[in-house]
Amino acid sequence: MVAIINGIATVAALLTFLGIVWWAFSRGRADANQEASMLPFAVPDERLTSKNEGGSHE
């Protein structure tokens, strides 16, 4: 009986994973994925902000 429950849980987890992958790479998310991929470049450079905060040792 435990093996059947484990099998059902495994299949449910696999289907959930495949559903998330399908959703993440669907054409409707292309714009959101492009925007999210550019987020690291929208943050100011740490070297420039630390110099402007004072206490720089040059």
ABEGO torsion letter per residue (X at the ends): XAAAAAAAAAAAAAAAAAAAAAAAABAAAAAAAAAAAAAAAABBBAAAAAAAAEGBBX
